[in-house]
Amino acid sequence: MEFQVLGPLRVRSNECVYLGTAYKPRLVLALLLARANRTASLDWLIGGVWGDRPPTSAYDNLRGYVHRLRKAVGRARLLRESDGYVLCVGDALDSLLFERLTARGTAAFDQGEMVDAGRLLRAALDLWHGSAFGEFTDCHTIAAVSERLEQLRLTAYECWVETELALGRHTRLVGELYEAVAAQPYRESLRSHLMLALYRANRRADALAVYREGRAILATDLGLEPDARLQDLHERILGGEPALSLRPG
């Protein structure tokens, strides 16, 4: 049995696993997966489902939701602990696999093993099929977990882009980097990667245009100038610095 939270909540098995469409039992499952292999206290679960004003029937309702979930995932996986429940998934949760692959890929990158780093980071990123815990981010508890994973995803993506640039694969990066910058217009590191990819693809004018666009967005929206690293890259591209170039991608 495999559990997926990097996109729509899914439980996959050789047999059909039907979670139902009711929101609160699915939210309880999401909360348990947010603390996979660790105890989720009753009070924490109730706070996640009902916030600061749970109904008087909250404990009974929670037990009912857990009973339904046990039918779906098996009693042996969803255990009662002294002060809560623990969902035992082992390694069969995509977010845990994502973090392990990302850590291995980052370590390979730090050691200069770019091919291995790129392979591991790409495998990690390919686990995503949408926003983490996407349907449950109105729950503040889940929202915090989701945001942490989304930030890890961005960091892993940027590291993967750096491996591709180091391997001379800049041409194939340009299109998706334009999309990434459009989705994260204030993330200057992404913008610098796009500028460098364009420069190495012999598109210096486009690289400079990307800088001007970013500078205008920062000034208009935030009253800021680009950071020193982005300004330095702009100056180096403007001067056509040969050291920025690599073999054709």
C-alpha positions in Angstrom: 0.0 0.0 0.0 1.3 3.4 -1.0 0.2 6.8 0.2 0.4 10.0 -1.8 0.1 13.6 -0.6 2.2 15.4 -3.2 -0.9 16.3 -5.1 -4.4 14.9 -4.6 -4.6 12.6 -1.5 -4.5 9.0 -2.7 -4.0 5.5 -1.3 -2.8 3.0 -3.8 -2.8 -0.8 -3.4 -3.1 -3.9 -5.4 -6.7 -3.9 -4.2 -9.1 -0.9 -4.7 -8.9 1.5 -1.7 -11.9 3.7 -1.5 -11.5 6.6 0.8 -14.9 8.1 0.2 -15.6 11.7 -0.6 -16.5 13.0 2.9 -14.1 15.8 3.7 -13.5 15.3 7.5 -12.4 11.6 7.3 -10.0 12.5 4.5 -8.7 15.5 6.5 -8.0 13.1 9.5 -6.1 10.9 7.1 -4.1 13.9 5.8 -3.3 14.9 9.4 -2.2 11.4 10.2 0.0 11.4 7.1 1.5 14.7 8.1 2.8 12.9 11.2 3.4 9.6 9.5 5.0 6.9 11.7 4.6 9.3 14.7 1.9 9.7 17.2 -0.7 12.3 16.5 -2.4 13.3 19.8 -6.1 13.4 20.1 -6.0 17.1 20.9 -3.8 17.9 17.9 -6.1 16.0 15.5 -9.2 17.6 16.9 -7.6 21.1 16.6 -6.7 20.3 13.0 -10.2 19.2 12.1 -12.3 21.7 14.1 -9.9 24.5 15.1 -10.3 26.3 18.4 -14.0 25.5 18.8 -14.5 21.8 18.5 -18.0 20.4 19.1 -18.7 18.5 22.3 -19.0 15.4 20.1 -15.5 15.9 18.7 -13.9 12.9 20.4 -16.7 10.6 19.4 -16.7 11.9 15.8 -12.9 11.4 15.6 -13.3 7.8 16.7 -15.9 7.3 14.0 -13.6 8.8 11.3 -10.7 6.6 12.5 -13.0 3.5 12.4 -13.8 4.3 8.7 -10.1 4.9 7.9 -9.1 1.6 9.5 -11.5 -0.2 7.1 -9.7 1.5 4.2 -6.1 1.1 5.2 -6.2 -1.8 7.7 -6.2 -1.9 11.5 -2.6 -3.0 11.6 -1.5 0.3 10.0 -3.6 2.7 12.1 -2.9 2.1 15.7 -4.2 3.5 19.0 -1.6 5.0 21.2 -2.0 6.2 24.8 -2.8 9.8 23.8 -3.7 9.5 20.1 -3.2 7.5 16.9 -0.2 6.6 14.7 -0.5 5.7 11.0 2.4 3.3 10.2 3.3 3.8 6.6 7.0 2.8 6.8 8.6 4.2 3.6 5.4 4.1 1.6 4.7 7.8 1.6 5.7 10.0 -1.3 6.6 13.0 0.8 9.1 10.9 2.8 10.6 9.5 -0.4 10.8 13.0 -1.9 12.8 14.2 1.2 15.2 11.2 1.0 15.9 11.6 -2.7 16.3 15.3 -2.3 18.9 14.8 0.5 20.8 12.3 -1.5 20.7 14.5 -4.6 21.9 17.5 -2.7 24.7 15.5 -1.2 25.8 14.3 -4.6 25.6 17.9 -5.9 27.8 19.1 -3.0 30.4 16.4 -4.0 30.4 17.5 -7.6 28.7 14.4 -8.8 26.4 16.2 -11.2 25.0 13.3 -13.2 23.9 11.4 -10.0 22.6 14.6 -8.5 20.5 15.4 -11.5 19.1 11.9 -11.6 18.2 11.8 -7.9 16.7 15.3 -7.9 14.7 14.7 -11.0 13.3 11.5 -9.5 12.3 13.5 -6.4 10.6 16.2 -8.4 8.7 13.6 -10.5 6.9 12.4 -7.4 4.8 15.6 -7.5 1.4 15.7 -9.1 0.1 19.0 -7.7 0.3 21.0 -4.5 1.2 19.2 -1.4 -2.0 18.3 0.6 -3.7 20.7 -1.9 -7.3 20.1 -0.9 -6.6 20.5 2.8 -4.6 23.8 3.0 -7.6 25.6 4.5 -6.5 23.7 7.7 -3.8 25.8 9.3 -2.0 22.7 10.6 -1.8 21.1 7.1 -1.0 24.5 5.5 2.2 24.7 7.5 3.3 21.2 6.5 2.4 21.9 2.9 4.4 25.2 2.8 7.5 23.4 4.2 7.2 20.8 1.4 6.6 23.4 -1.3 9.7 25.3 -0.2 11.7 22.0 -0.3 10.4 21.4 -3.7 11.5 24.8 -5.0 15.0 24.3 -3.4 15.3 20.9 -5.0 14.1 22.3 -8.4 16.8 25.0 -8.2 19.5 22.5 -7.4 18.4 20.3 -10.3 18.5 23.3 -12.6 22.1 24.0 -11.4 23.0 20.4 -12.3 21.6 20.8 -15.8 23.4 24.1 -16.3 26.6 22.5 -15.1 26.1 19.7 -17.6 25.6 22.1 -20.5 21.9 21.4 -20.9 20.9 25.0 -20.8 18.9 25.1 -24.1 16.3 22.6 -22.9 15.8 24.5 -19.6 14.8 27.8 -21.1 11.1 27.1 -21.6 10.3 25.6 -18.2 12.4 28.3 -16.5 10.3 31.0 -18.1 7.3 29.2 -16.5 9.0 28.9 -13.2 9.9 32.6 -13.1 6.3 33.5 -14.0 5.1 31.4 -11.1 7.7 32.8 -8.7 8.4 36.4 -9.9 10.1 37.5 -6.7 12.5 34.5 -6.5 15.7 36.0 -7.8 17.7 32.8 -7.9 15.3 31.3 -10.5 15.5 34.5 -12.5 19.3 34.3 -12.5 19.2 30.7 -13.7 16.9 31.7 -16.6 19.3 34.6 -17.5 22.3 32.3 -17.5 20.5 29.7 -19.6 19.5 32.3 -22.1 23.0 33.8 -22.2 24.5 30.3 -22.8 22.0 29.7 -25.6 23.3 32.8 -27.4 20.2 34.9 -26.4 21.9 37.7 -24.5 19.2 40.3 -25.4 16.5 38.0 -23.9 18.6 37.5 -20.8 18.9 41.2 -20.3 15.2 41.6 -20.9 14.5 39.0 -18.1 16.6 41.1 -15.7 14.8 44.4 -16.7 11.4 42.7 -16.1 12.5 41.4 -12.7 13.8 44.7 -11.7 10.6 46.4 -12.6 8.5 43.9 -10.7 10.6 44.3 -7.6 10.5 48.1 -7.8 6.8 48.3 -8.5 5.5 45.6 -6.1 8.0 45.8 -3.2 10.1 49.0 -3.6 13.3 46.9 -3.9 16.3 46.6 -6.1 17.6 43.2 -7.3 20.0 41.6 -4.9 23.7 41.9 -5.4 24.2 38.6 -7.1 21.5 39.2 -9.7 22.9 42.7 -10.3 26.4 41.2 -10.7 25.1 38.6 -13.2 23.4 41.3 -15.2 26.7 43.3 -15.4 28.6 40.2 -16.5 26.0 39.4 -19.2 25.9 43.0 -20.3 29.7 42.8 -20.8 29.6 39.5 -22.6 31.9 37.8 -20.1 33.3 34.6 -21.7 33.6 32.9 -18.3 29.8 32.6 -18.1 29.7 30.4 -21.3 29.7 26.6 -21.4 29.7 24.1 -24.2 26.5 24.0 -26.2 23.4 22.4 -24.6 
